[in-house]
Amino acid sequence: MLLKAQILLRQWAKGQHLLWQASQAENRPPIGLDTQAHDAVLALTELGDDETRSERGTR
């Protein structure tokens, strides 16, 4: 079940990041996830069930 949730979260983050990129390219107010937020969501999906970022050695 966790793997499926991780996949869904990655797909959602990708779509949100594409929205942000499009809004930037079209000089519109930003919507979606900027690059930093997108990277943070992807990092979250790489953690194990009970693992924290500090245990992995990242901030």
mmCIF file as Biopython writes it, N, C-alpha, C and O atoms, coordinates in Angstrom:
data_model
#
loop_
_atom_site.group_PDB
_atom_site.id
_atom_site.type_symbol
_atom_site.label_atom_id
_atom_site.label_alt_id
_atom_site.label_comp_id
_atom_site.label_asym_id
_atom_site.label_entity_id
_atom_site.label_seq_id
_atom_site.pdbx_PDB_ins_code
_atom_site.Cartn_x
_atom_site.Cartn_y
_atom_site.Cartn_z
_atom_site.occupancy
_atom_site.B_iso_or_equiv
_atom_site.auth_seq_id
_atom_site.auth_asym_id
_atom_site.pdbx_PDB_model_num
ATOM 1   N N  . MET A ? 1  ? 0.818  -1.205 0.000   1.0 0.0 1  A 1 
ATOM 2   C CA . MET A ? 1  ? 0.000  0.000  0.000   1.0 0.0 1  A 1 
ATOM 3   C C  . MET A ? 1  ? 0.856  1.261  0.000   1.0 0.0 1  A 1 
ATOM 4   O O  . MET A ? 1  ? 0.527  2.243  -0.664  1.0 0.0 1  A 1 
ATOM 5   N N  . LEU A ? 2  ? 1.968  1.227  0.756   1.0 0.0 2  A 1 
ATOM 6   C CA . LEU A ? 2  ? 2.836  2.394  0.827   1.0 0.0 2  A 1 
ATOM 7   C C  . LEU A ? 2  ? 3.406  2.723  -0.544  1.0 0.0 2  A 1 
ATOM 8   O O  . LEU A ? 2  ? 3.448  3.891  -0.932  1.0 0.0 2  A 1 
ATOM 9   N N  . LEU A ? 3  ? 3.841  1.716  -1.276  1.0 0.0 3  A 1 
ATOM 10  C CA . LEU A ? 3  ? 4.418  1.954  -2.597  1.0 0.0 3  A 1 
ATOM 11  C C  . LEU A ? 3  ? 3.414  2.653  -3.509  1.0 0.0 3  A 1 
ATOM 12  O O  . LEU A ? 3  ? 3.782  3.568  -4.246  1.0 0.0 3  A 1 
ATOM 13  N N  . LYS A ? 4  ? 2.163  2.237  -3.466  1.0 0.0 4  A 1 
ATOM 14  C CA . LYS A ? 4  ? 1.133  2.858  -4.288  1.0 0.0 4  A 1 
ATOM 15  C C  . LYS A ? 4  ? 0.944  4.327  -3.897  1.0 0.0 4  A 1 
ATOM 16  O O  . LYS A ? 4  ? 0.791  5.187  -4.764  1.0 0.0 4  A 1 
ATOM 17  N N  . ALA A ? 5  ? 0.956  4.611  -2.603  1.0 0.0 5  A 1 
ATOM 18  C CA . ALA A ? 5  ? 0.824  5.996  -2.134  1.0 0.0 5  A 1 
ATOM 19  C C  . ALA A ? 5  ? 2.010  6.832  -2.580  1.0 0.0 5  A 1 
ATOM 20  O O  . ALA A ? 5  ? 1.847  7.991  -2.962  1.0 0.0 5  A 1 
ATOM 21  N N  . GLN A ? 6  ? 3.196  6.255  -2.535  1.0 0.0 6  A 1 
ATOM 22  C CA . GLN A ? 6  ? 4.394  6.983  -2.977  1.0 0.0 6  A 1 
ATOM 23  C C  . GLN A ? 6  ? 4.304  7.318  -4.468  1.0 0.0 6  A 1 
ATOM 24  O O  . GLN A ? 6  ? 4.642  8.427  -4.883  1.0 0.0 6  A 1 
ATOM 25  N N  . ILE A ? 7  ? 3.859  6.376  -5.250  1.0 0.0 7  A 1 
ATOM 26  C CA . ILE A ? 7  ? 3.720  6.596  -6.694  1.0 0.0 7  A 1 
ATOM 27  C C  . ILE A ? 7  ? 2.704  7.699  -6.962  1.0 0.0 7  A 1 
ATOM 28  O O  . ILE A ? 7  ? 2.952  8.593  -7.770  1.0 0.0 7  A 1 
ATOM 29  N N  . LEU A ? 8  ? 1.567  7.637  -6.288  1.0 0.0 8  A 1 
ATOM 30  C CA . LEU A ? 8  ? 0.535  8.666  -6.466  1.0 0.0 8  A 1 
ATOM 31  C C  . LEU A ? 8  ? 1.047  10.044 -6.063  1.0 0.0 8  A 1 
ATOM 32  O O  . LEU A ? 8  ? 0.777  11.032 -6.745  1.0 0.0 8  A 1 
ATOM 33  N N  . LEU A ? 9  ? 1.783  10.111 -4.960  1.0 0.0 9  A 1 
ATOM 34  C CA . LEU A ? 9  ? 2.320  11.387 -4.500  1.0 0.0 9  A 1 
ATOM 35  C C  . LEU A ? 9  ? 3.333  11.948 -5.490  1.0 0.0 9  A 1 
ATOM 36  O O  . LEU A ? 9  ? 3.337  13.149 -5.756  1.0 0.0 9  A 1 
ATOM 37  N N  . ARG A ? 10 ? 4.181  11.099 -6.031  1.0 0.0 10 A 1 
ATOM 38  C CA . ARG A ? 10 ? 5.157  11.542 -7.047  1.0 0.0 10 A 1 
ATOM 39  C C  . ARG A ? 10 ? 4.443  12.066 -8.293  1.0 0.0 10 A 1 
ATOM 40  O O  . ARG A ? 10 ? 4.822  13.100 -8.843  1.0 0.0 10 A 1 
ATOM 41  N N  . GLN A ? 11 ? 3.414  11.353 -8.732  1.0 0.0 11 A 1 
ATOM 42  C CA . GLN A ? 11 ? 2.662  11.794 -9.916  1.0 0.0 11 A 1 
ATOM 43  C C  . GLN A ? 11 ? 1.988  13.135 -9.660  1.0 0.0 11 A 1 
ATOM 44  O O  . GLN A ? 11 ? 2.012  14.018 -10.517 1.0 0.0 11 A 1 
ATOM 45  N N  . TRP A ? 12 ? 1.387  13.291 -8.486  1.0 0.0 12 A 1 
ATOM 46  C CA . TRP A ? 12 ? 0.738  14.557 -8.126  1.0 0.0 12 A 1 
ATOM 47  C C  . TRP A ? 12 ? 1.771  15.681 -8.112  1.0 0.0 12 A 1 
ATOM 48  O O  . TRP A ? 12 ? 1.529  16.759 -8.655  1.0 0.0 12 A 1 
ATOM 49  N N  . ALA A ? 13 ? 2.925  15.427 -7.488  1.0 0.0 13 A 1 
ATOM 50  C CA . ALA A ? 13 ? 3.973  16.447 -7.399  1.0 0.0 13 A 1 
ATOM 51  C C  . ALA A ? 13 ? 4.465  16.843 -8.781  1.0 0.0 13 A 1 
ATOM 52  O O  . ALA A ? 13 ? 4.717  18.020 -9.039  1.0 0.0 13 A 1 
ATOM 53  N N  . LYS A ? 14 ? 4.602  15.876 -9.664  1.0 0.0 14 A 1 
ATOM 54  C CA . LYS A ? 14 ? 5.044  16.184 -11.028 1.0 0.0 14 A 1 
ATOM 55  C C  . LYS A ? 14 ? 4.039  17.088 -11.727 1.0 0.0 14 A 1 
ATOM 56  O O  . LYS A ? 14 ? 4.424  18.062 -12.375 1.0 0.0 14 A 1 
ATOM 57  N N  . GLY A ? 15 ? 2.751  16.772 -11.601 1.0 0.0 15 A 1 
ATOM 58  C CA . GLY A ? 15 ? 1.711  17.603 -12.210 1.0 0.0 15 A 1 
ATOM 59  C C  . GLY A ? 15 ? 1.707  19.013 -11.644 1.0 0.0 15 A 1 
ATOM 60  O O  . GLY A ? 15 ? 1.562  19.987 -12.383 1.0 0.0 15 A 1 
ATOM 61  N N  . GLN A ? 16 ? 1.866  19.119 -10.322 1.0 0.0 16 A 1 
ATOM 62  C CA . GLN A ? 16 ? 1.899  20.435 -9.689  1.0 0.0 16 A 1 
ATOM 63  C C  . GLN A ? 16 ? 3.123  21.231 -10.127 1.0 0.0 16 A 1 
ATOM 64  O O  . GLN A ? 16 ? 3.046  22.446 -10.308 1.0 0.0 16 A 1 
ATOM 65  N N  . HIS A ? 17 ? 4.240  20.552 -10.294 1.0 0.0 17 A 1 
ATOM 66  C CA . HIS A ? 17 ? 5.459  21.232 -10.740 1.0 0.0 17 A 1 
ATOM 67  C C  . HIS A ? 17 ? 5.304  21.698 -12.191 1.0 0.0 17 A 1 
ATOM 68  O O  . HIS A ? 17 ? 5.775  22.776 -12.554 1.0 0.0 17 A 1 
ATOM 69  N N  . LEU A ? 18 ? 4.652  20.894 -13.007 1.0 0.0 18 A 1 
ATOM 70  C CA . LEU A ? 18 ? 4.402  21.302 -14.399 1.0 0.0 18 A 1 
ATOM 71  C C  . LEU A ? 18 ? 3.491  22.530 -14.448 1.0 0.0 18 A 1 
ATOM 72  O O  . LEU A ? 18 ? 3.683  23.410 -15.287 1.0 0.0 18 A 1 
ATOM 73  N N  . LEU A ? 19 ? 2.498  22.595 -13.552 1.0 0.0 19 A 1 
ATOM 74  C CA . LEU A ? 19 ? 1.645  23.784 -13.464 1.0 0.0 19 A 1 
ATOM 75  C C  . LEU A ? 19 ? 2.470  25.017 -13.112 1.0 0.0 19 A 1 
ATOM 76  O O  . LEU A ? 19 ? 2.295  26.080 -13.707 1.0 0.0 19 A 1 
ATOM 77  N N  . TRP A ? 20 ? 3.368  24.870 -12.145 1.0 0.0 20 A 1 
ATOM 78  C CA . TRP A ? 20 ? 4.222  25.982 -11.731 1.0 0.0 20 A 1 
ATOM 79  C C  . TRP A ? 20 ? 5.102  26.446 -12.893 1.0 0.0 20 A 1 
ATOM 80  O O  . TRP A ? 20 ? 5.228  27.644 -13.147 1.0 0.0 20 A 1 
ATOM 81  N N  . GLN A ? 21 ? 5.710  25.481 -13.598 1.0 0.0 21 A 1 
ATOM 82  C CA . GLN A ? 21 ? 6.575  25.827 -14.724 1.0 0.0 21 A 1 
ATOM 83  C C  . GLN A ? 21 ? 5.784  26.552 -15.815 1.0 0.0 21 A 1 
ATOM 84  O O  . GLN A ? 21 ? 6.272  27.527 -16.387 1.0 0.0 21 A 1 
ATOM 85  N N  . ALA A ? 22 ? 4.578  26.089 -16.103 1.0 0.0 22 A 1 
ATOM 86  C CA . ALA A ? 22 ? 3.757  26.723 -17.131 1.0 0.0 22 A 1 
ATOM 87  C C  . ALA A ? 22 ? 3.364  28.144 -16.719 1.0 0.0 22 A 1 
ATOM 88  O O  . ALA A ? 22 ? 3.378  29.062 -17.539 1.0 0.0 22 A 1 
ATOM 89  N N  . SER A ? 23 ? 3.016  28.315 -15.452 1.0 0.0 23 A 1 
ATOM 90  C CA . SER A ? 23 ? 2.628  29.658 -15.005 1.0 0.0 23 A 1 
ATOM 91  C C  . SER A ? 23 ? 3.816  30.608 -15.081 1.0 0.0 23 A 1 
ATOM 92  O O  . SER A ? 23 ? 3.645  31.786 -15.397 1.0 0.0 23 A 1 
ATOM 93  N N  . GLN A ? 24 ? 5.006  30.118 -14.798 1.0 0.0 24 A 1 
ATOM 94  C CA . GLN A ? 24 ? 6.204  30.948 -14.903 1.0 0.0 24 A 1 
ATOM 95  C C  . GLN A ? 24 ? 6.492  31.299 -16.370 1.0 0.0 24 A 1 
ATOM 96  O O  . GLN A ? 24 ? 6.811  32.444 -16.689 1.0 0.0 24 A 1 
ATOM 97  N N  . ALA A ? 25 ? 6.377  30.316 -17.245 1.0 0.0 25 A 1 
ATOM 98  C CA . ALA A ? 25 ? 6.653  30.531 -18.664 1.0 0.0 25 A 1 
ATOM 99  C C  . ALA A ? 25 ? 5.669  31.509 -19.292 1.0 0.0 25 A 1 
ATOM 100 O O  . ALA A ? 25 ? 6.020  32.241 -20.217 1.0 0.0 25 A 1 
ATOM 101 N N  . GLU A ? 26 ? 4.437  31.523 -18.788 1.0 0.0 26 A 1 
ATOM 102 C CA . GLU A ? 26 ? 3.398  32.393 -19.332 1.0 0.0 26 A 1 
ATOM 103 C C  . GLU A ? 26 ? 3.262  33.693 -18.551 1.0 0.0 26 A 1 
ATOM 104 O O  . GLU A ? 26 ? 2.347  34.481 -18.789 1.0 0.0 26 A 1 
ATOM 105 N N  . ASN A ? 27 ? 4.192  33.908 -17.608 1.0 0.0 27 A 1 
ATOM 106 C CA . ASN A ? 27 ? 4.222  35.143 -16.819 1.0 0.0 27 A 1 
ATOM 107 C C  . ASN A ? 27 ? 2.905  35.376 -16.070 1.0 0.0 27 A 1 
ATOM 108 O O  . ASN A ? 27 ? 2.414  36.501 -15.982 1.0 0.0 27 A 1 
ATOM 109 N N  . ARG A ? 28 ? 2.348  34.284 -15.535 1.0 0.0 28 A 1 
ATOM 110 C CA . ARG A ? 28 ? 1.121  34.353 -14.737 1.0 0.0 28 A 1 
ATOM 111 C C  . ARG A ? 28 ? 1.478  34.195 -13.265 1.0 0.0 28 A 1 
ATOM 112 O O  . ARG A ? 28 ? 2.580  33.756 -12.936 1.0 0.0 28 A 1 
ATOM 113 N N  . PRO A ? 29 ? 0.554  34.550 -12.379 1.0 0.0 29 A 1 
ATOM 114 C CA . PRO A ? 29 ? 0.812  34.294 -10.961 1.0 0.0 29 A 1 
ATOM 115 C C  . PRO A ? 29 ? 1.097  32.799 -10.750 1.0 0.0 29 A 1 
ATOM 116 O O  . PRO A ? 29 ? 0.433  31.949 -11.344 1.0 0.0 29 A 1 
ATOM 117 N N  . PRO A ? 30 ? 2.065  32.490 -9.921  1.0 0.0 30 A 1 
ATOM 118 C CA . PRO A ? 30 ? 2.456  31.084 -9.778  1.0 0.0 30 A 1 
ATOM 119 C C  . PRO A ? 30 ? 1.385  30.231 -9.105  1.0 0.0 30 A 1 
ATOM 120 O O  . PRO A ? 30 ? 0.761  30.636 -8.124  1.0 0.0 30 A 1 
ATOM 121 N N  . ILE A ? 31 ? 1.195  29.049 -9.659  1.0 0.0 31 A 1 
ATOM 122 C CA . ILE A ? 31 ? 0.365  28.023 -9.035  1.0 0.0 31 A 1 
ATOM 123 C C  . ILE A ? 31 ? 1.157  26.724 -9.069  1.0 0.0 31 A 1 
ATOM 124 O O  . ILE A ? 31 ? 2.059  26.568 -9.891  1.0 0.0 31 A 1 
ATOM 125 N N  . GLY A ? 32 ? 0.833  25.811 -8.200  1.0 0.0 32 A 1 
ATOM 126 C CA . GLY A ? 32 ? 1.527  24.533 -8.180  1.0 0.0 32 A 1 
ATOM 127 C C  . GLY A ? 32 ? 2.746  24.563 -7.273  1.0 0.0 32 A 1 
ATOM 128 O O  . GLY A ? 32 ? 2.871  25.429 -6.406  1.0 0.0 32 A 1 
ATOM 129 N N  . LEU A ? 33 ? 3.639  23.611 -7.481  1.0 0.0 33 A 1 
ATOM 130 C CA . LEU A ? 33 ? 4.832  23.462 -6.656  1.0 0.0 33 A 1 
ATOM 131 C C  . LEU A ? 33 ? 6.056  24.020 -7.380  1.0 0.0 33 A 1 
ATOM 132 O O  . LEU A ? 33 ? 6.342  23.645 -8.517  1.0 0.0 33 A 1 
ATOM 133 N N  . ASP A ? 34 ? 6.773  24.922 -6.706  1.0 0.0 34 A 1 
ATOM 134 C CA . ASP A ? 34 ? 8.028  25.383 -7.290  1.0 0.0 34 A 1 
ATOM 135 C C  . ASP A ? 34 ? 9.061  24.256 -7.192  1.0 0.0 34 A 1 
ATOM 136 O O  . ASP A ? 34 ? 8.774  23.198 -6.632  1.0 0.0 34 A 1 
ATOM 137 N N  . THR A ? 35 ? 10.235 24.478 -7.723  1.0 0.0 35 A 1 
ATOM 138 C CA . THR A ? 35 ? 11.244 23.422 -7.776  1.0 0.0 35 A 1 
ATOM 139 C C  . THR A ? 35 ? 11.641 22.943 -6.388  1.0 0.0 35 A 1 
ATOM 140 O O  . THR A ? 35 ? 11.803 21.742 -6.176  1.0 0.0 35 A 1 
ATOM 141 N N  . GLN A ? 36 ? 11.798 23.852 -5.449  1.0 0.0 36 A 1 
ATOM 142 C CA . GLN A ? 36 ? 12.191 23.469 -4.097  1.0 0.0 36 A 1 
ATOM 143 C C  . GLN A ? 36 ? 11.114 22.608 -3.429  1.0 0.0 36 A 1 
ATOM 144 O O  . GLN A ? 36 ? 11.426 21.595 -2.804  1.0 0.0 36 A 1 
ATOM 145 N N  . ALA A ? 37 ? 9.864  23.007 -3.560  1.0 0.0 37 A 1 
ATOM 146 C CA . ALA A ? 37 ? 8.765  22.228 -2.969  1.0 0.0 37 A 1 
ATOM 147 C C  . ALA A ? 37 ? 8.640  20.865 -3.651  1.0 0.0 37 A 1 
ATOM 148 O O  . ALA A ? 37 ? 8.401  19.854 -2.991  1.0 0.0 37 A 1 
ATOM 149 N N  . HIS A ? 38 ? 8.801  20.844 -4.960  1.0 0.0 38 A 1 
ATOM 150 C CA . HIS A ? 38 ? 8.745  19.591 -5.711  1.0 0.0 38 A 1 
ATOM 151 C C  . HIS A ? 38 ? 9.830  18.637 -5.223  1.0 0.0 38 A 1 
ATOM 152 O O  . HIS A ? 38 ? 9.561  17.459 -4.987  1.0 0.0 38 A 1 
ATOM 153 N N  . ASP A ? 39 ? 11.050 19.139 -5.070  1.0 0.0 39 A 1 
ATOM 154 C CA . ASP A ? 39 ? 12.155 18.314 -4.581  1.0 0.0 39 A 1 
ATOM 155 C C  . ASP A ? 39 ? 11.874 17.793 -3.175  1.0 0.0 39 A 1 
ATOM 156 O O  . ASP A ? 39 ? 12.209 16.653 -2.855  1.0 0.0 39 A 1 
ATOM 157 N N  . ALA A ? 40 ? 11.260 18.625 -2.336  1.0 0.0 40 A 1 
ATOM 158 C CA . ALA A ? 40 ? 10.941 18.205 -0.967  1.0 0.0 40 A 1 
ATOM 159 C C  . ALA A ? 40 ? 9.929  17.063 -0.962  1.0 0.0 40 A 1 
ATOM 160 O O  . ALA A ? 40 ? 10.061 16.119 -0.183  1.0 0.0 40 A 1 
ATOM 161 N N  . VAL A ? 41 ? 8.925  17.145 -1.823  1.0 0.0 41 A 1 
ATOM 162 C CA . VAL A ? 41 ? 7.928  16.066 -1.896  1.0 0.0 41 A 1 
ATOM 163 C C  . VAL A ? 41 ? 8.588  14.782 -2.387  1.0 0.0 41 A 1 
ATOM 164 O O  . VAL A ? 41 ? 8.322  13.704 -1.855  1.0 0.0 41 A 1 
ATOM 165 N N  . LEU A ? 42 ? 9.447  14.892 -3.400  1.0 0.0 42 A 1 
ATOM 166 C CA . LEU A ? 42 ? 10.128 13.692 -3.895  1.0 0.0 42 A 1 
ATOM 167 C C  . LEU A ? 42 ? 11.020 13.077 -2.818  1.0 0.0 42 A 1 
ATOM 168 O O  . LEU A ? 42 ? 11.090 11.854 -2.695  1.0 0.0 42 A 1 
ATOM 169 N N  . ALA A ? 43 ? 11.702 13.917 -2.037  1.0 0.0 43 A 1 
ATOM 170 C CA . ALA A ? 43 ? 12.539 13.399 -0.943  1.0 0.0 43 A 1 
ATOM 171 C C  . ALA A ? 43 ? 11.679 12.679 0.090   1.0 0.0 43 A 1 
ATOM 172 O O  . ALA A ? 43 ? 12.082 11.647 0.627   1.0 0.0 43 A 1 
ATOM 173 N N  . LEU A ? 44 ? 10.524 13.210 0.363   1.0 0.0 44 A 1 
ATOM 174 C CA . LEU A ? 44 ? 9.614  12.580 1.319   1.0 0.0 44 A 1 
ATOM 175 C C  . LEU A ? 44 ? 9.214  11.182 0.850   1.0 0.0 44 A 1 
ATOM 176 O O  . LEU A ? 44 ? 9.114  10.261 1.661   1.0 0.0 44 A 1 
ATOM 177 N N  . THR A ? 45 ? 8.989  11.020 -0.435  1.0 0.0 45 A 1 
ATOM 178 C CA . THR A ? 45 ? 8.565  9.716  -0.944  1.0 0.0 45 A 1 
ATOM 179 C C  . THR A ? 45 ? 9.692  8.688  -0.906  1.0 0.0 45 A 1 
ATOM 180 O O  . THR A ? 45 ? 9.437  7.493  -1.053  1.0 0.0 45 A 1 
ATOM 181 N N  . GLU A ? 46 ? 10.927 9.128  -0.713  1.0 0.0 46 A 1 
ATOM 182 C CA . GLU A ? 46 ? 12.051 8.209  -0.651  1.0 0.0 46 A 1 
ATOM 183 C C  . GLU A ? 46 ? 12.275 7.649  0.754   1.0 0.0 46 A 1 
ATOM 184 O O  . GLU A ? 46 ? 13.008 6.673  0.915   1.0 0.0 46 A 1 
ATOM 185 N N  . LEU A ? 47 ? 11.660 8.244  1.765   1.0 0.0 47 A 1 
ATOM 186 C CA . LEU A ? 47 ? 11.833 7.780  3.135   1.0 0.0 47 A 1 
ATOM 187 C C  . LEU A ? 47 ? 11.047 6.507  3.385   1.0 0.0 47 A 1 
ATOM 188 O O  . LEU A ? 47 ? 9.993  6.289  2.786   1.0 0.0 47 A 1 
ATOM 189 N N  . GLY A ? 48 ? 11.561 5.671  4.267   1.0 0.0 48 A 1 
ATOM 190 C CA . GLY A ? 48 ? 10.848 4.473  4.684   1.0 0.0 48 A 1 
ATOM 191 C C  . GLY A ? 48 ? 9.706  4.836  5.620   1.0 0.0 48 A 1 
ATOM 192 O O  . GLY A ? 48 ? 9.550  5.999  5.994   1.0 0.0 48 A 1 
ATOM 193 N N  . ASP A ? 49 ? 8.915  3.856  5.994   1.0 0.0 49 A 1 
ATOM 194 C CA . ASP A ? 49 ? 7.748  4.077  6.854   1.0 0.0 49 A 1 
ATOM 195 C C  . ASP A ? 49 ? 8.078  4.840  8.131   1.0 0.0 49 A 1 
ATOM 196 O O  . ASP A ? 49 ? 7.394  5.808  8.465   1.0 0.0 49 A 1 
ATOM 197 N N  . ASP A ? 50 ? 9.108  4.421  8.842   1.0 0.0 50 A 1 
ATOM 198 C CA . ASP A ? 50 ? 9.426  4.997  10.142  1.0 0.0 50 A 1 
ATOM 199 C C  . ASP A ? 50 ? 10.715 5.814  10.110  1.0 0.0 50 A 1 
ATOM 200 O O  . ASP A ? 50 ? 11.282 6.115  11.160  1.0 0.0 50 A 1 
ATOM 201 N N  . GLU A ? 51 ? 11.170 6.167  8.946   1.0 0.0 51 A 1 
ATOM 202 C CA . GLU A ? 51 ? 12.433 6.876  8.790   1.0 0.0 51 A 1 
ATOM 203 C C  . GLU A ? 51 ? 12.190 8.382  8.737   1.0 0.0 51 A 1 
ATOM 204 O O  . GLU A ? 51 ? 11.209 8.844  8.154   1.0 0.0 51 A 1 
ATOM 205 N N  . THR A ? 52 ? 13.088 9.133  9.349   1.0 0.0 52 A 1 
ATOM 206 C CA . THR A ? 52 ? 13.026 10.587 9.264   1.0 0.0 52 A 1 
ATOM 207 C C  . THR A ? 52 ? 14.180 11.077 8.420   1.0 0.0 52 A 1 
ATOM 208 O O  . THR A ? 52 ? 15.145 10.351 8.183   1.0 0.0 52 A 1 
ATOM 209 N N  . ARG A ? 53 ? 14.076 12.312 7.968   1.0 0.0 53 A 1 
ATOM 210 C CA . ARG A ? 53 ? 15.158 12.883 7.168   1.0 0.0 53 A 1 
ATOM 211 C C  . ARG A ? 53 ? 16.447 12.946 7.966   1.0 0.0 53 A 1 
ATOM 212 O O  . ARG A ? 53 ? 17.522 12.731 7.405   1.0 0.0 53 A 1 
ATOM 213 N N  . SER A ? 54 ? 16.373 13.238 9.275   1.0 0.0 54 A 1 
ATOM 214 C CA . SER A ? 54 ? 17.579 13.338 10.087  1.0 0.0 54 A 1 
ATOM 215 C C  . SER A ? 54 ? 18.258 11.964 10.231  1.0 0.0 54 A 1 
ATOM 216 O O  . SER A ? 54 ? 19.484 11.882 10.308  1.0 0.0 54 A 1 
ATOM 217 N N  . GLU A ? 55 ? 17.465 10.898 10.265  1.0 0.0 55 A 1 
ATOM 218 C CA . GLU A ? 55 ? 18.049 9.555  10.332  1.0 0.0 55 A 1 
ATOM 219 C C  . GLU A ? 55 ? 18.786 9.216  9.046   1.0 0.0 55 A 1 
ATOM 220 O O  . GLU A ? 55 ? 19.763 8.467  9.053   1.0 0.0 55 A 1 
ATOM 221 N N  . ARG A ? 56 ? 18.312 9.767  7.960   1.0 0.0 56 A 1 
ATOM 222 C CA . ARG A ? 56 ? 18.929 9.512  6.672   1.0 0.0 56 A 1 
ATOM 223 C C  . ARG A ? 56 ? 20.135 10.415 6.444   1.0 0.0 56 A 1 
ATOM 224 O O  . ARG A ? 56 ? 20.940 10.170 5.546   1.0 0.0 56 A 1 
ATOM 225 N N  . GLY A ? 57 ? 20.255 11.461 7.259   1.0 0.0 57 A 1 
ATOM 226 C CA . GLY A ? 57 ? 21.389 12.373 7.140   1.0 0.0 57 A 1 
ATOM 227 C C  . GLY A ? 57 ? 21.142 13.531 6.216   1.0 0.0 57 A 1 
ATOM 228 O O  . GLY A ? 57 ? 22.092 14.154 5.740   1.0 0.0 57 A 1 
ATOM 229 N N  . THR A ? 58 ? 19.872 13.843 5.945   1.0 0.0 58 A 1 
ATOM 230 C CA . THR A ? 58 ? 19.529 15.001 5.101   1.0 0.0 58 A 1 
ATOM 231 C C  . THR A ? 58 ? 18.743 15.987 5.917   1.0 0.0 58 A 1 
ATOM 232 O O  . THR A ? 58 ? 18.197 15.652 6.968   1.0 0.0 58 A 1 
ATOM 233 N N  . ARG A ? 59 ? 18.687 17.213 5.426   1.0 0.0 59 A 1 
ATOM 234 C CA . ARG A ? 59 ? 17.905 18.233 6.117   1.0 0.0 59 A 1 
ATOM 235 C C  . ARG A ? 59 ? 16.652 18.560 5.362   1.0 0.0 59 A 1 
ATOM 236 O O  . ARG A ? 59 ? 15.869 19.403 5.800   1.0 0.0 59 A 1 
#
